[in-house]
Amino acid sequence: MEKYISLAHGDGGELSHRLIKDVFIEAFGDGNAALFDAAMITMTTHRIAVTTDSFVIKPIFFPGGSIGKLAVAGTVNDLAVSGANPAFLTCGFVIEEGFPISDLKRIVTDMADEAKKSGVTIVAGDTKVVERSSADGVFINTTGIGIYENTSGCSLEFEEGDAIIVSGTIGDHGIAVLAARGGLGITVPITSDCASLNKMLAEVFRSTDGVRIMRDPTRGGLATTLVEIAEDFHLTMKINEIDLPIREEVHGVCDILGFDPLYLANEGKAIIVVADREKEKVIDILREFPEGIDAVVIGSIIGKGKGQLLLETPLGSKRLLTRLSGTMFPRIC
Amino acid sequence: MEKYISLAHGDGGELSHRLIKDVFIEAFGDGNAALFDAAMITMTTHRIAVTTDSFVIKPIFFPGGSIGKLAVAGTVNDLAVSGANPAFLTCGFVIEEGFPISDLKRIVTDMADEAKKSGVTIVAGDTKVVERSSADGVFINTTGIGIYENTSGCSLEFEEGDAIIVSGTIGDHGIAVLAARGGLGITVPITSDCASLNKMLAEVFRSTDGVRIMRDPTRGGLATTLVEIAEDFHLTMKINEIDLPIREEVHGVCDILGFDPLYLANEGKAIIVVADREKEKVIDILREFPEGIDAVVIGSIIGKGKGQLLLETPLGSKRLLTRLSGTMFPRIC
């Protein structure tokens, strides 16, 4: 087989056919004959969730993951936080001419591994090739279909006093990827948190009907995601700076370089707003999983009517947080 | 609003929020609050079809369409040929920094128009921005979900004598796009056939249980798609050169520049293999639609066991056709 992707790998002819066979079917299996065409699926319920995400992360391999692992876990998590059970994925590749086929194989293997781990089936795919310099390496779109089973899901009905939980340390993915770019000028022993959270989150949904909303704080970080919730549902939310779980190394890099961990991307974390009475139960469940070992309550809903996110400092003063404004870092996912 | 896409439009913060509101929700409507997150869908059946396609066409605007129209019609057609009723679409954008927002609006409007025309709902989306020169303008992934209703669909059971029908002239899209690139050195009055075929094809499925298979001959053209069918189902297929519907202008360009219309891309055509007894009925139905006015029988299945596609010339000699081998033209869709 060739060593590098050529334009002919994307023209739908003989080389495309071989690429699909030798790389994609090799990794994903040929159980589904329609792997690279429309796939027929029989659902177990009538209620499904659908989400789509394109991944353009740079570099494509980083400590803790790759664009392939991320493309599966990212879409799995989007479904999981909605209360759906991730079931099916499609993947669409845009590849730059000259891209090493060995790298493509590594990426596709990561996708297959993560799909297996999270229990989703890759049912359809597509590959396009563009000329050298018309794309940067490889971009992957994954679209996911989830099934709503017998859980109550997110109620979207909030009360004053509801607790805000984050499932673990924030900013790990952002710092790990920046460090992998070599642009920080320092070496940091930080690994991306990139992981599929669906099994852990399903356990939370199964155990309580008190979940108001779940979200995954990816691009824009914890603060942007919470501002979105606050604005969408006209809530005043308060988080306590002292309770934020942040690794010492992440703190260190942020202090030196002037980043704010509240706005750094995460790829294996969930924000859970839950009835106050259920917060301990949810924390206990999260901590049973390696991905949730650092789960903590970071704040609460303190009012309704206005959409506001407040950060309370250790000295008791309050700061209004806004969405991320102006790019901290492009291509973080 | 800004005139050009900046990296901050892709970082998930304030500018991303405004781009979604001002461009995407403006065109697609805000009926679905989860437009840019996981969408919840209630299905009317348990059997669905799923397909995904990335579009990297160059130029993004061409006679007869745009990357936006194509991204909807292409995925709609992939579902329609499988016998499913296209119902839901997701869209994922990768946009180059500096891309004009006016062009993005035009593309998104084309998507909304084509979605309306074909009766599909856009339920989820995503936007990423990459640095200048890390992508060429805009790439769009669409993933489609179709519903199988009360039609028998494709039987995939073939018999000797089955007729091969093409729903209209071949090669129009390929030539129109090449001409739009300005690379042919000649002006050609050809418009792309880019169109959603779902209503026409649904009528065919409703009227007969004799459809063996339907496919849309896009990248790789009519010949590559037929070779795939022949190989996948171990059929000897024969098509007659004299019966191929090819516009005079397309013939002309192919003669001058040495292209083979059998390998040129189509974006509004279907190949239908149907029981011989049903072929007139199917042709009659196709011709009731503007997109099927030039539908004809071009050949038949003449044997089983081997996967072969033969082209019979007007003089009676037979030529074995293979898949497209080596790129004719990159980025045709």
Chai-1 contact restraints between the chains, C-beta under 6 A:
chainA,res_idxA,chainB,res_idxB,connection_type,confidence,min_distance_angstrom,max_distance_angstrom,comment,restraint_id
A,L7,B,T327,contact,1.0,0.0,6.0,A-B,restraint_1
A,L7,B,P330,contact,1.0,0.0,6.0,A-B,restraint_2
A,A8,B,G326,contact,1.0,0.0,6.0,A-B,restraint_3
A,A8,B,T327,contact,1.0,0.0,6.0,A-B,restraint_4
A,D11,B,R219,contact,1.0,0.0,6.0,A-B,restraint_5
A,D11,B,L324,contact,1.0,0.0,6.0,A-B,restraint_6
A,D11,B,T327,contact,1.0,0.0,6.0,A-B,restraint_7
A,G12,B,R219,contact,1.0,0.0,6.0,A-B,restraint_8
A,G12,B,G220,contact,1.0,0.0,6.0,A-B,restraint_9
A,G12,B,T224,contact,1.0,0.0,6.0,A-B,restraint_10
A,G13,B,G220,contact,1.0,0.0,6.0,A-B,restraint_11
A,G13,B,T224,contact,1.0,0.0,6.0,A-B,restraint_12
A,G13,B,R323,contact,1.0,0.0,6.0,A-B,restraint_13
A,G13,B,L324,contact,1.0,0.0,6.0,A-B,restraint_14
A,G13,B,S325,contact,1.0,0.0,6.0,A-B,restraint_15
A,E14,B,R323,contact,1.0,0.0,6.0,A-B,restraint_16
A,E14,B,S325,contact,1.0,0.0,6.0,A-B,restraint_17
A,A38,B,A49,contact,1.0,0.0,6.0,A-B,restraint_18
A,A38,B,T51,contact,1.0,0.0,6.0,A-B,restraint_19
A,A38,B,D78,contact,1.0,0.0,6.0,A-B,restraint_20
A,A38,B,L79,contact,1.0,0.0,6.0,A-B,restraint_21
A,A38,B,S82,contact,1.0,0.0,6.0,A-B,restraint_22
A,A39,B,V50,contact,1.0,0.0,6.0,A-B,restraint_23
A,M40,B,A49,contact,1.0,0.0,6.0,A-B,restraint_24
A,I41,B,I48,contact,1.0,0.0,6.0,A-B,restraint_25
A,I41,B,V50,contact,1.0,0.0,6.0,A-B,restraint_26
A,T42,B,H46,contact,1.0,0.0,6.0,A-B,restraint_27
A,T42,B,R47,contact,1.0,0.0,6.0,A-B,restraint_28
A,M43,B,H46,contact,1.0,0.0,6.0,A-B,restraint_29
A,H46,B,T42,contact,1.0,0.0,6.0,A-B,restraint_30
A,H46,B,M43,contact,1.0,0.0,6.0,A-B,restraint_31
A,R47,B,T42,contact,1.0,0.0,6.0,A-B,restraint_32
A,I48,B,I41,contact,1.0,0.0,6.0,A-B,restraint_33
A,A49,B,A38,contact,1.0,0.0,6.0,A-B,restraint_34
A,A49,B,M40,contact,1.0,0.0,6.0,A-B,restraint_35
A,V50,B,A39,contact,1.0,0.0,6.0,A-B,restraint_36
A,V50,B,I41,contact,1.0,0.0,6.0,A-B,restraint_37
A,V50,B,V123,contact,1.0,0.0,6.0,A-B,restraint_38
A,V50,B,A124,contact,1.0,0.0,6.0,A-B,restraint_39
A,T51,B,A38,contact,1.0,0.0,6.0,A-B,restraint_40
A,T51,B,A124,contact,1.0,0.0,6.0,A-B,restraint_41
A,T52,B,T90,contact,1.0,0.0,6.0,A-B,restraint_42
A,T52,B,G92,contact,1.0,0.0,6.0,A-B,restraint_43
A,T52,B,A124,contact,1.0,0.0,6.0,A-B,restraint_44
A,T52,B,D126,contact,1.0,0.0,6.0,A-B,restraint_45
A,D53,B,D126,contact,1.0,0.0,6.0,A-B,restraint_46
A,S54,B,G92,contact,1.0,0.0,6.0,A-B,restraint_47
A,S54,B,V94,contact,1.0,0.0,6.0,A-B,restraint_48
A,S54,B,D126,contact,1.0,0.0,6.0,A-B,restraint_49
A,S54,B,K128,contact,1.0,0.0,6.0,A-B,restraint_50
A,V56,B,V94,contact,1.0,0.0,6.0,A-B,restraint_51
A,V56,B,K128,contact,1.0,0.0,6.0,A-B,restraint_52
A,V56,B,V130,contact,1.0,0.0,6.0,A-B,restraint_53
A,D78,B,A38,contact,1.0,0.0,6.0,A-B,restraint_54
A,L79,B,A38,contact,1.0,0.0,6.0,A-B,restraint_55
A,S82,B,A38,contact,1.0,0.0,6.0,A-B,restraint_56
A,T90,B,T52,contact,1.0,0.0,6.0,A-B,restraint_57
A,T90,B,T143,contact,1.0,0.0,6.0,A-B,restraint_58
A,G92,B,T52,contact,1.0,0.0,6.0,A-B,restraint_59
A,G92,B,S54,contact,1.0,0.0,6.0,A-B,restraint_60
A,G92,B,N141,contact,1.0,0.0,6.0,A-B,restraint_61
A,V94,B,S54,contact,1.0,0.0,6.0,A-B,restraint_62
A,V94,B,V56,contact,1.0,0.0,6.0,A-B,restraint_63
A,V94,B,F139,contact,1.0,0.0,6.0,A-B,restraint_64
A,V123,B,V50,contact,1.0,0.0,6.0,A-B,restraint_65
A,A124,B,V50,contact,1.0,0.0,6.0,A-B,restraint_66
A,A124,B,T51,contact,1.0,0.0,6.0,A-B,restraint_67
A,A124,B,T52,contact,1.0,0.0,6.0,A-B,restraint_68
A,D126,B,T52,contact,1.0,0.0,6.0,A-B,restraint_69
A,D126,B,D53,contact,1.0,0.0,6.0,A-B,restraint_70
A,D126,B,S54,contact,1.0,0.0,6.0,A-B,restraint_71
A,K128,B,S54,contact,1.0,0.0,6.0,A-B,restraint_72
A,K128,B,V56,contact,1.0,0.0,6.0,A-B,restraint_73
A,V130,B,V56,contact,1.0,0.0,6.0,A-B,restraint_74
A,S134,B,D136,contact,1.0,0.0,6.0,A-B,restraint_75
A,A135,B,A135,contact,1.0,0.0,6.0,A-B,restraint_76
A,D136,B,S134,contact,1.0,0.0,6.0,A-B,restraint_77
A,F139,B,V94,contact,1.0,0.0,6.0,A-B,restraint_78
A,N141,B,G92,contact,1.0,0.0,6.0,A-B,restraint_79
A,N141,B,N141,contact,1.0,0.0,6.0,A-B,restraint_80
A,T143,B,T90,contact,1.0,0.0,6.0,A-B,restraint_81
A,T143,B,T143,contact,1.0,0.0,6.0,A-B,restraint_82
A,R219,B,D11,contact,1.0,0.0,6.0,A-B,restraint_83
A,R219,B,G12,contact,1.0,0.0,6.0,A-B,restraint_84
A,G220,B,G12,contact,1.0,0.0,6.0,A-B,restraint_85
A,G220,B,G13,contact,1.0,0.0,6.0,A-B,restraint_86
A,T224,B,G12,contact,1.0,0.0,6.0,A-B,restraint_87
A,T224,B,G13,contact,1.0,0.0,6.0,A-B,restraint_88
A,R323,B,G13,contact,1.0,0.0,6.0,A-B,restraint_89
A,R323,B,E14,contact,1.0,0.0,6.0,A-B,restraint_90
A,L324,B,D11,contact,1.0,0.0,6.0,A-B,restraint_91
A,L324,B,G13,contact,1.0,0.0,6.0,A-B,restraint_92
A,S325,B,G13,contact,1.0,0.0,6.0,A-B,restraint_93
A,S325,B,E14,contact,1.0,0.0,6.0,A-B,restraint_94
A,G326,B,A8,contact,1.0,0.0,6.0,A-B,restraint_95
A,T327,B,L7,contact,1.0,0.0,6.0,A-B,restraint_96
A,T327,B,A8,contact,1.0,0.0,6.0,A-B,restraint_97
A,T327,B,D11,contact,1.0,0.0,6.0,A-B,restraint_98
A,P330,B,L7,contact,1.0,0.0,6.0,A-B,restraint_99
